[in-house]
Each structure stands twice: as C-alpha cells, then as structure tokens.
Amino acid sequence: MAKYAVQVSCPECSGQHDTGIKLSLQDGPADEQSIGDYYNGKELPRDVAALSNNTYTCPRTRRTFVQDSNSDVFLVLIGD
C-alpha cells in the first residue's frame, strides 16, 4: 500500500505546504494529484473530507488559512 503526504495550496504565499497528515492508499496516484481529481465521482472518506475544516499556518507568512477547495489539496507520493 502506497503512502501519501497531504499538502495544501497556500493562498498566502502561493506555495504548497505539508499538513503533517499521511494517508495509505491501495490504488493511489503514481505521483501527485489533487483529492478533487483523485476522488472525482467517488464519495470522499470522512477523514479526507474533514481536511476542509482544518486551519493551516503558512510557514513563510505565519498567517492562518482554510483550504476548502478539493482541487487545492494534494496527495503526494512519499513511498510504499
């Protein structure tokens, strides 16, 4: 089962930041893919859907933000 880091697109600095959340997926993407694309047409698992309720802090600006767009939350392959 492949392991993925969950990263969010940051509206504060336009970068992409790690959330500290890791997921194991049986049939995940080969590289990086948004959860909007990966789960397109499928119901989001409860833990993945809850990501839109989280508050994140930009490490560059130290400002907090919420990323509620599934197209701006990414699965990034980190290993098997």
LINGIGI-V149227 format. One record per backbone hydrogen bond with DSSP energy under -0.5 kcal/mol. CO is the residue of the C=O (numbers start at 1). NH is the residue of the N-H. E is the energy in kcal/mol with one decimal. If there is no record, write none. Layout:
# LINGIGI-V149227
{{CO,NH,E} {CO,NH,E}}
This chain:
# LINGIGI-V149227
{{2,25,-2.6} {3,78,-2.8} {3,79,-1.1} {4,23,-2.5} {5,7,-0.6} {5,76,-2.6} {6,19,-2.5} {7,74,-3.6} {8,17,-2.7} {9,11,-0.6} {10,14,-1.7} {15,10,-3.2} {17,8,-2.6} {21,6,-2.4} {23,4,-3.0} {23,25,-0.5} {25,2,-1.5} {25,28,-0.6} {31,77,-2.0} {33,75,-3.1} {34,38,-2.8} {35,39,-2.3} {37,40,-1.0} {39,42,-2.7} {45,49,-2.9} {46,50,-1.8} {48,51,-1.4} {49,52,-1.2} {50,53,-1.8} {51,54,-1.3} {54,67,-0.5} {56,65,-2.6} {58,62,-2.4} {63,58,-2.9} {65,56,-3.2} {66,68,-0.7} {68,70,-0.6} {69,72,-2.1} {70,35,-0.6} {70,36,-2.0} {70,73,-0.9} {72,9,-2.8} {73,35,-2.8} {74,7,-2.4} {74,76,-0.6} {75,33,-1.9} {75,77,-0.5} {76,5,-2.9} {79,3,-4.0}}
